[in-house]
Amino acid sequence: MARTLANAVTTRLSLGDTAEVLTHAEQIEDLVEQSHSEWSRALVGLDVASALLKQSSPEV
């Protein structure tokens, strides 16, 4: 489940919908952190970082 939700966040990022990326990532944060998949945890972290940088007022 965590990997599926992480992929949905990645899809939103590719569409340029940074607000949705941040909202969805926050909603699934606990599930992803408890996941045994290092890939899912890393993917969501990278997507959140990218979304923060792609906003109209980037946050580093």
Contacts in CASP RR format, 6 or more apart in sequence:
PFRMAT RR
TARGET T0000
AUTHOR 0000-0000-0000
METHOD contacts of the structure
MODEL  1
MARTLANAVTTRLSLGDTAEVLTHAEQIEDLVEQSHSEWSRALVGLDVAS
ALLKQSSPEV
1 31 0 8 1.000
2 28 0 8 1.000
2 31 0 8 1.000
2 32 0 8 1.000
2 34 0 8 1.000
2 35 0 8 1.000
2 37 0 8 1.000
2 40 0 8 1.000
3 35 0 8 1.000
3 37 0 8 1.000
3 39 0 8 1.000
3 40 0 8 1.000
3 43 0 8 1.000
5 24 0 8 1.000
5 28 0 8 1.000
5 31 0 8 1.000
5 32 0 8 1.000
6 28 0 8 1.000
6 32 0 8 1.000
6 39 0 8 1.000
6 40 0 8 1.000
6 43 0 8 1.000
6 44 0 8 1.000
6 47 0 8 1.000
7 43 0 8 1.000
8 24 0 8 1.000
9 21 0 8 1.000
9 24 0 8 1.000
9 25 0 8 1.000
9 28 0 8 1.000
9 43 0 8 1.000
9 44 0 8 1.000
9 47 0 8 1.000
9 48 0 8 1.000
10 43 0 8 1.000
10 47 0 8 1.000
12 20 0 8 1.000
12 21 0 8 1.000
12 24 0 8 1.000
13 21 0 8 1.000
13 47 0 8 1.000
13 50 0 8 1.000
13 51 0 8 1.000
13 54 0 8 1.000
16 54 0 8 1.000
18 51 0 8 1.000
18 52 0 8 1.000
18 54 0 8 1.000
18 55 0 8 1.000
21 47 0 8 1.000
21 48 0 8 1.000
21 50 0 8 1.000
21 51 0 8 1.000
22 48 0 8 1.000
22 51 0 8 1.000
22 52 0 8 1.000
25 32 0 8 1.000
25 44 0 8 1.000
25 45 0 8 1.000
25 47 0 8 1.000
25 48 0 8 1.000
25 51 0 8 1.000
28 44 0 8 1.000
29 44 0 8 1.000
32 40 0 8 1.000
32 41 0 8 1.000
32 44 0 8 1.000
33 41 0 8 1.000
35 41 0 8 1.000
52 58 0 8 1.000
52 59 0 8 1.000
52 60 0 8 1.000
53 59 0 8 1.000
53 60 0 8 1.000
END
